[in-house]
């Protein structure tokens, strides 16, 4: 399943993920945002269960914001993966 998610309240504008039939993340792309951090997140989550990743990242904040790129990734997964 391909997921395209428009973010809100963060530097990254868009997230594109591919999740296979076993709910494993097989690919992820971040458009905009902090390249080093998001590249690192990509390497850590590819091959991982999407729902477990979402649970770990949910609620992460960035500075004074109520959300973050990891939190937005969690929302993208939870809205699209069952």
Backbone atoms as SQL, in Angstrom:
CREATE TABLE atoms (id INTEGER PRIMARY KEY, chain TEXT, resi INTEGER, resn TEXT, atom TEXT, x REAL, y REAL, z REAL);
INSERT INTO atoms VALUES
  (1, 'A', 1, 'UNK', 'N', 0.845, -1.169, 0.000),
  (2, 'A', 1, 'UNK', 'CA', 0.000, 0.000, 0.000),
  (3, 'A', 1, 'UNK', 'C', 0.893, 1.236, 0.000),
  (4, 'A', 2, 'UNK', 'N', 0.576, 2.156, -0.877),
  (5, 'A', 2, 'UNK', 'CA', 1.294, 3.423, -0.933),
  (6, 'A', 2, 'UNK', 'C', 0.506, 4.448, -0.132),
  (7, 'A', 3, 'UNK', 'N', 1.216, 5.180, 0.698),
  (8, 'A', 3, 'UNK', 'CA', 0.602, 6.216, 1.529),
  (9, 'A', 3, 'UNK', 'C', 1.259, 7.545, 1.173),
  (10, 'A', 4, 'UNK', 'N', 0.442, 8.537, 0.841),
  (11, 'A', 4, 'UNK', 'CA', 0.914, 9.892, 0.625),
  (12, 'A', 4, 'UNK', 'C', 0.245, 10.749, 1.688),
  (13, 'A', 5, 'UNK', 'N', 1.042, 11.400, 2.520),
  (14, 'A', 5, 'UNK', 'CA', 0.497, 12.153, 3.647),
  (15, 'A', 5, 'UNK', 'C', 1.020, 13.573, 3.630),
  (16, 'A', 6, 'UNK', 'N', 0.110, 14.527, 3.579),
  (17, 'A', 6, 'UNK', 'CA', 0.460, 15.955, 3.682),
  (18, 'A', 6, 'UNK', 'C', 0.525, 16.303, 5.164),
  (19, 'A', 7, 'UNK', 'N', 1.669, 16.768, 5.611),
  (20, 'A', 7, 'UNK', 'CA', 1.880, 17.048, 7.032),
  (21, 'A', 7, 'UNK', 'C', 1.279, 18.394, 7.428),
  (22, 'A', 8, 'UNK', 'N', 1.230, 18.622, 8.735),
  (23, 'A', 8, 'UNK', 'CA', 0.707, 19.866, 9.276),
  (24, 'A', 8, 'UNK', 'C', 1.533, 20.271, 10.490),
  (25, 'A', 9, 'UNK', 'N', 1.999, 21.504, 10.498),
  (26, 'A', 9, 'UNK', 'CA', 2.689, 22.037, 11.666),
  (27, 'A', 9, 'UNK', 'C', 4.153, 21.665, 11.796),
  (28, 'A', 10, 'UNK', 'N', 4.747, 21.120, 10.713),
  (29, 'A', 10, 'UNK', 'CA', 6.162, 20.735, 10.765),
  (30, 'A', 10, 'UNK', 'C', 6.876, 21.214, 9.504),
  (31, 'A', 11, 'UNK', 'N', 8.189, 21.130, 9.504),
  (32, 'A', 11, 'UNK', 'CA', 8.983, 21.578, 8.355),
  (33, 'A', 11, 'UNK', 'C', 8.819, 20.657, 7.149),
  (34, 'A', 12, 'UNK', 'N', 8.723, 19.374, 7.380),
  (35, 'A', 12, 'UNK', 'CA', 8.501, 18.404, 6.313),
  (36, 'A', 12, 'UNK', 'C', 7.098, 18.634, 5.746),
  (37, 'A', 13, 'UNK', 'N', 6.996, 18.776, 4.423),
  (38, 'A', 13, 'UNK', 'CA', 5.705, 19.086, 3.789),
  (39, 'A', 13, 'UNK', 'C', 4.880, 17.845, 3.461),
  (40, 'A', 14, 'UNK', 'N', 5.574, 16.741, 3.223),
  (41, 'A', 14, 'UNK', 'CA', 4.888, 15.549, 2.730),
  (42, 'A', 14, 'UNK', 'C', 5.692, 14.304, 3.079),
  (43, 'A', 15, 'UNK', 'N', 4.981, 13.203, 3.297),
  (44, 'A', 15, 'UNK', 'CA', 5.608, 11.917, 3.571),
  (45, 'A', 15, 'UNK', 'C', 4.994, 10.883, 2.631),
  (46, 'A', 16, 'UNK', 'N', 5.850, 10.067, 2.027),
  (47, 'A', 16, 'UNK', 'CA', 5.402, 8.985, 1.155),
  (48, 'A', 16, 'UNK', 'C', 5.954, 7.681, 1.709),
  (49, 'A', 17, 'UNK', 'N', 5.062, 6.737, 1.974),
  (50, 'A', 17, 'UNK', 'CA', 5.468, 5.454, 2.531),
  (51, 'A', 17, 'UNK', 'C', 4.916, 4.323, 1.689),
  (52, 'A', 18, 'UNK', 'N', 5.610, 3.190, 1.753),
  (53, 'A', 18, 'UNK', 'CA', 5.093, 1.955, 1.186),
  (54, 'A', 18, 'UNK', 'C', 5.080, 0.942, 2.321),
  (55, 'A', 19, 'UNK', 'N', 3.907, 0.355, 2.544),
  (56, 'A', 19, 'UNK', 'CA', 3.718, -0.653, 3.591),
  (57, 'A', 19, 'UNK', 'C', 3.201, -1.909, 2.909),
  (58, 'A', 20, 'UNK', 'N', 3.866, -3.056, 3.147),
  (59, 'A', 20, 'UNK', 'CA', 3.450, -4.287, 2.476),
  (60, 'A', 20, 'UNK', 'C', 2.286, -4.969, 3.186),
  (61, 'A', 21, 'UNK', 'N', 1.871, -6.117, 2.689),
  (62, 'A', 21, 'UNK', 'CA', 0.710, -6.835, 3.214),
  (63, 'A', 21, 'UNK', 'C', 0.898, -7.330, 4.645),
  (64, 'A', 22, 'UNK', 'N', 2.136, -7.364, 5.122),
  (65, 'A', 22, 'UNK', 'CA', 2.423, -7.752, 6.506),
  (66, 'A', 22, 'UNK', 'C', 2.574, -6.548, 7.430),
  (67, 'A', 23, 'UNK', 'N', 2.206, -5.361, 6.931),
  (68, 'A', 23, 'UNK', 'CA', 2.337, -4.093, 7.664),
  (69, 'A', 23, 'UNK', 'C', 3.794, -3.705, 7.913),
  (70, 'A', 24, 'UNK', 'N', 4.698, -4.186, 7.057),
  (71, 'A', 24, 'UNK', 'CA', 6.110, -3.829, 7.161),
  (72, 'A', 24, 'UNK', 'C', 6.386, -2.633, 6.259),
  (73, 'A', 25, 'UNK', 'N', 7.085, -1.647, 6.791),
  (74, 'A', 25, 'UNK', 'CA', 7.462, -0.472, 6.006),
  (75, 'A', 25, 'UNK', 'C', 8.601, -0.880, 5.073),
  (76, 'A', 26, 'UNK', 'N', 8.386, -0.715, 3.763),
  (77, 'A', 26, 'UNK', 'CA', 9.408, -1.101, 2.797),
  (78, 'A', 26, 'UNK', 'C', 10.100, 0.097, 2.154),
  (79, 'A', 27, 'UNK', 'N', 9.483, 1.261, 2.247),
  (80, 'A', 27, 'UNK', 'CA', 10.086, 2.464, 1.682),
  (81, 'A', 27, 'UNK', 'C', 9.460, 3.681, 2.344),
  (82, 'A', 28, 'UNK', 'N', 10.241, 4.738, 2.481),
  (83, 'A', 28, 'UNK', 'CA', 9.730, 5.987, 3.037),
  (84, 'A', 28, 'UNK', 'C', 10.506, 7.147, 2.426),
  (85, 'A', 29, 'UNK', 'N', 9.792, 8.227, 2.149),
  (86, 'A', 29, 'UNK', 'CA', 10.398, 9.430, 1.596),
  (87, 'A', 29, 'UNK', 'C', 9.791, 10.633, 2.302),
  (88, 'A', 30, 'UNK', 'N', 10.655, 11.553, 2.717),
  (89, 'A', 30, 'UNK', 'CA', 10.212, 12.796, 3.343),
  (90, 'A', 30, 'UNK', 'C', 10.534, 13.934, 2.390),
  (91, 'A', 31, 'UNK', 'N', 9.562, 14.810, 2.164),
  (92, 'A', 31, 'UNK', 'CA', 9.755, 15.980, 1.305),
  (93, 'A', 31, 'UNK', 'C', 9.867, 17.199, 2.212),
  (94, 'A', 32, 'UNK', 'N', 11.039, 17.825, 2.214),
  (95, 'A', 32, 'UNK', 'CA', 11.295, 18.955, 3.096),
  (96, 'A', 32, 'UNK', 'C', 11.748, 18.465, 4.459),
  (97, 'A', 33, 'UNK', 'N', 11.977, 19.381, 5.363),
  (98, 'A', 33, 'UNK', 'CA', 12.377, 19.022, 6.714),
  (99, 'A', 33, 'UNK', 'C', 13.883, 18.897, 6.878),
  (100, 'A', 34, 'UNK', 'N', 14.301, 18.408, 8.028),
  (101, 'A', 34, 'UNK', 'CA', 15.714, 18.265, 8.379),
  (102, 'A', 34, 'UNK', 'C', 16.265, 16.977, 7.777),
  (103, 'A', 35, 'UNK', 'N', 17.003, 17.095, 6.695),
  (104, 'A', 35, 'UNK', 'CA', 17.445, 15.937, 5.930),
  (105, 'A', 35, 'UNK', 'C', 18.182, 14.893, 6.770),
  (106, 'A', 36, 'UNK', 'N', 19.110, 15.311, 7.604),
  (107, 'A', 36, 'UNK', 'CA', 19.872, 14.344, 8.400),
  (108, 'A', 36, 'UNK', 'C', 18.995, 13.538, 9.338),
  (109, 'A', 37, 'UNK', 'N', 18.131, 14.226, 10.074),
  (110, 'A', 37, 'UNK', 'CA', 17.243, 13.531, 11.008),
  (111, 'A', 37, 'UNK', 'C', 16.273, 12.603, 10.278),
  (112, 'A', 38, 'UNK', 'N', 15.695, 13.083, 9.201),
  (113, 'A', 38, 'UNK', 'CA', 14.704, 12.285, 8.489),
  (114, 'A', 38, 'UNK', 'C', 15.348, 11.121, 7.748),
  (115, 'A', 39, 'UNK', 'N', 16.581, 11.297, 7.271),
  (116, 'A', 39, 'UNK', 'CA', 17.308, 10.173, 6.670),
  (117, 'A', 39, 'UNK', 'C', 17.580, 9.105, 7.715),
  (118, 'A', 40, 'UNK', 'N', 17.930, 9.547, 8.912),
  (119, 'A', 40, 'UNK', 'CA', 18.165, 8.602, 10.005),
  (120, 'A', 40, 'UNK', 'C', 16.899, 7.855, 10.387),
  (121, 'A', 41, 'UNK', 'N', 15.783, 8.559, 10.481),
  (122, 'A', 41, 'UNK', 'CA', 14.507, 7.913, 10.790),
  (123, 'A', 41, 'UNK', 'C', 14.177, 6.883, 9.715),
  (124, 'A', 42, 'UNK', 'N', 14.392, 7.249, 8.451),
  (125, 'A', 42, 'UNK', 'CA', 14.115, 6.323, 7.350),
  (126, 'A', 42, 'UNK', 'C', 14.878, 5.020, 7.521),
  (127, 'A', 43, 'UNK', 'N', 16.151, 5.111, 7.811),
  (128, 'A', 43, 'UNK', 'CA', 16.978, 3.913, 7.981),
  (129, 'A', 43, 'UNK', 'C', 16.518, 3.064, 9.159),
  (130, 'A', 44, 'UNK', 'N', 16.044, 3.707, 10.192),
  (131, 'A', 44, 'UNK', 'CA', 15.598, 2.971, 11.378),
  (132, 'A', 44, 'UNK', 'C', 14.257, 2.264, 11.181),
  (133, 'A', 45, 'UNK', 'N', 13.365, 2.832, 10.360),
  (134, 'A', 45, 'UNK', 'CA', 12.015, 2.265, 10.286),
  (135, 'A', 45, 'UNK', 'C', 11.790, 1.307, 9.124),
  (136, 'A', 46, 'UNK', 'N', 12.617, 1.370, 8.081),
  (137, 'A', 46, 'UNK', 'CA', 12.433, 0.432, 6.969),
  (138, 'A', 46, 'UNK', 'C', 12.686, -0.981, 7.487),
  (139, 'A', 47, 'UNK', 'N', 11.746, -1.858, 7.189),
  (140, 'A', 47, 'UNK', 'CA', 11.820, -3.239, 7.662),
  (141, 'A', 47, 'UNK', 'C', 11.095, -3.470, 8.973),
  (142, 'A', 48, 'UNK', 'N', 10.540, -2.396, 9.551),
  (143, 'A', 48, 'UNK', 'CA', 9.850, -2.487, 10.838),
  (144, 'A', 48, 'UNK', 'C', 8.329, -2.532, 10.629),
  (145, 'A', 49, 'UNK', 'N', 7.635, -3.065, 11.617),
  (146, 'A', 49, 'UNK', 'CA', 6.184, -3.099, 11.597),
  (147, 'A', 49, 'UNK', 'C', 5.656, -1.667, 11.720),
  (148, 'A', 50, 'UNK', 'N', 4.803, -1.261, 10.780),
  (149, 'A', 50, 'UNK', 'CA', 4.309, 0.115, 10.727),
  (150, 'A', 50, 'UNK', 'C', 3.566, 0.518, 11.993),
  (151, 'A', 51, 'UNK', 'N', 2.717, -0.358, 12.509),
  (152, 'A', 51, 'UNK', 'CA', 1.928, -0.006, 13.693),
  (153, 'A', 51, 'UNK', 'C', 2.799, 0.123, 14.935),
  (154, 'A', 52, 'UNK', 'N', 3.842, -0.690, 15.032),
  (155, 'A', 52, 'UNK', 'CA', 4.776, -0.560, 16.158),
  (156, 'A', 52, 'UNK', 'C', 5.550, 0.750, 16.056),
  (157, 'A', 53, 'UNK', 'N', 5.951, 1.108, 14.854),
  (158, 'A', 53, 'UNK', 'CA', 6.640, 2.388, 14.637),
  (159, 'A', 53, 'UNK', 'C', 5.722, 3.540, 15.043),
  (160, 'A', 54, 'UNK', 'N', 4.471, 3.488, 14.614),
  (161, 'A', 54, 'UNK', 'CA', 3.508, 4.548, 14.932),
  (162, 'A', 54, 'UNK', 'C', 3.332, 4.695, 16.436),
  (163, 'A', 55, 'UNK', 'N', 3.225, 3.579, 17.149),
  (164, 'A', 55, 'UNK', 'CA', 3.059, 3.626, 18.608),
  (165, 'A', 55, 'UNK', 'C', 4.265, 4.261, 19.286),
  (166, 'A', 56, 'UNK', 'N', 5.462, 3.963, 18.801),
  (167, 'A', 56, 'UNK', 'CA', 6.682, 4.515, 19.413),
  (168, 'A', 56, 'UNK', 'C', 6.828, 6.010, 19.164),
  (169, 'A', 57, 'UNK', 'N', 6.414, 6.465, 17.989),
  (170, 'A', 57, 'UNK', 'CA', 6.643, 7.866, 17.610),
  (171, 'A', 57, 'UNK', 'C', 5.516, 8.815, 17.994),
  (172, 'A', 58, 'UNK', 'N', 4.345, 8.269, 18.257),
  (173, 'A', 58, 'UNK', 'CA', 3.186, 9.098, 18.574),
  (174, 'A', 58, 'UNK', 'C', 3.447, 10.005, 19.779),
  (175, 'A', 59, 'UNK', 'N', 3.098, 11.273, 19.626),
  (176, 'A', 59, 'UNK', 'CA', 3.230, 12.219, 20.729),
  (177, 'A', 59, 'UNK', 'C', 4.570, 12.913, 20.829),
  (178, 'A', 60, 'UNK', 'N', 5.500, 12.585, 19.950),
  (179, 'A', 60, 'UNK', 'CA', 6.806, 13.250, 19.947),
  (180, 'A', 60, 'UNK', 'C', 6.604, 14.700, 19.517),
  (181, 'A', 61, 'UNK', 'N', 7.203, 15.628, 20.254),
  (182, 'A', 61, 'UNK', 'CA', 7.081, 17.047, 19.907),
  (183, 'A', 61, 'UNK', 'C', 8.425, 17.604, 19.470),
  (184, 'A', 62, 'UNK', 'N', 8.396, 18.755, 18.815),
  (185, 'A', 62, 'UNK', 'CA', 9.597, 19.431, 18.333),
  (186, 'A', 62, 'UNK', 'C', 9.576, 20.867, 18.854),
  (187, 'A', 63, 'UNK', 'N', 10.541, 21.175, 19.673),
  (188, 'A', 63, 'UNK', 'CA', 10.633, 22.506, 20.272),
  (189, 'A', 63, 'UNK', 'C', 9.317, 22.893, 20.935),
  (190, 'A', 64, 'UNK', 'N', 8.749, 24.020, 20.557),
  (191, 'A', 64, 'UNK', 'CA', 7.513, 24.478, 21.187),
  (192, 'A', 64, 'UNK', 'C', 6.255, 24.054, 20.432),
  (193, 'A', 65, 'UNK', 'N', 6.420, 23.196, 19.431),
  (194, 'A', 65, 'UNK', 'CA', 5.279, 22.720, 18.648),
  (195, 'A', 65, 'UNK', 'C', 4.600, 21.561, 19.367),
  (196, 'A', 66, 'UNK', 'N', 3.338, 21.360, 19.077),
  (197, 'A', 66, 'UNK', 'CA', 2.585, 20.252, 19.676),
  (198, 'A', 66, 'UNK', 'C', 2.740, 18.957, 18.873),
  (199, 'A', 67, 'UNK', 'N', 3.542, 19.000, 17.805),
  (200, 'A', 67, 'UNK', 'CA', 3.764, 17.847, 16.948),
  (201, 'A', 67, 'UNK', 'C', 5.208, 17.853, 16.473),
  (202, 'A', 68, 'UNK', 'N', 5.566, 16.917, 15.633),
  (203, 'A', 68, 'UNK', 'CA', 6.912, 16.805, 15.067),
  (204, 'A', 68, 'UNK', 'C', 6.815, 15.939, 13.824),
  (205, 'A', 69, 'UNK', 'N', 7.899, 15.813, 13.091),
  (206, 'A', 69, 'UNK', 'CA', 7.891, 14.914, 11.934),
  (207, 'A', 69, 'UNK', 'C', 7.619, 13.471, 12.370),
  (208, 'A', 70, 'UNK', 'N', 8.255, 12.962, 13.445),
  (209, 'A', 70, 'UNK', 'CA', 7.918, 11.610, 13.884),
  (210, 'A', 70, 'UNK', 'C', 6.448, 11.470, 14.279),
  (211, 'A', 71, 'UNK', 'N', 5.884, 12.470, 14.936),
  (212, 'A', 71, 'UNK', 'CA', 4.469, 12.426, 15.314),
  (213, 'A', 71, 'UNK', 'C', 3.579, 12.433, 14.078),
  (214, 'A', 72, 'UNK', 'N', 3.935, 13.228, 13.081),
  (215, 'A', 72, 'UNK', 'CA', 3.174, 13.258, 11.837),
  (216, 'A', 72, 'UNK', 'C', 3.275, 11.915, 11.098),
  (217, 'A', 73, 'UNK', 'N', 4.441, 11.288, 11.154),
  (218, 'A', 73, 'UNK', 'CA', 4.603, 9.955, 10.570),
  (219, 'A', 73, 'UNK', 'C', 3.675, 8.965, 11.268),
  (220, 'A', 74, 'UNK', 'N', 3.577, 9.068, 12.576),
  (221, 'A', 74, 'UNK', 'CA', 2.670, 8.220, 13.333),
  (222, 'A', 74, 'UNK', 'C', 1.226, 8.424, 12.860),
  (223, 'A', 75, 'UNK', 'N', 0.834, 9.660, 12.667),
  (224, 'A', 75, 'UNK', 'CA', -0.531, 9.954, 12.192),
  (225, 'A', 75, 'UNK', 'C', -0.753, 9.368, 10.797),
  (226, 'A', 76, 'UNK', 'N', 0.229, 9.510, 9.911),
  (227, 'A', 76, 'UNK', 'CA', 0.113, 8.961, 8.553),
  (228, 'A', 76, 'UNK', 'C', -0.136, 7.460, 8.596),
  (229, 'A', 77, 'UNK', 'N', 0.603, 6.778, 9.445),
  (230, 'A', 77, 'UNK', 'CA', 0.460, 5.322, 9.559),
  (231, 'A', 77, 'UNK', 'C', -0.887, 4.963, 10.164),
  (232, 'A', 78, 'UNK', 'N', -1.235, 5.595, 11.283),
  (233, 'A', 78, 'UNK', 'CA', -2.473, 5.230, 11.982),
  (234, 'A', 78, 'UNK', 'C', -3.729, 5.531, 11.157),
  (235, 'A', 79, 'UNK', 'N', -3.666, 6.528, 10.298),
  (236, 'A', 79, 'UNK', 'CA', -4.811, 6.855, 9.453),
  (237, 'A', 79, 'UNK', 'C', -4.966, 5.887, 8.265),
  (238, 'A', 80, 'UNK', 'N', -3.896, 5.147, 7.931),
  (239, 'A', 80, 'UNK', 'CA', -3.918, 4.352, 6.713),
  (240, 'A', 80, 'UNK', 'C', -3.675, 2.861, 6.893),
  (241, 'A', 81, 'UNK', 'N', -3.105, 2.445, 8.001),
  (242, 'A', 81, 'UNK', 'CA', -2.764, 1.031, 8.205),
  (243, 'A', 81, 'UNK', 'C', -3.643, 0.463, 9.306),
  (244, 'A', 82, 'UNK', 'N', -4.250, -0.655, 9.043),
  (245, 'A', 82, 'UNK', 'CA', -5.122, -1.308, 10.045),
  (246, 'A', 82, 'UNK', 'C', -4.512, -2.607, 10.510);
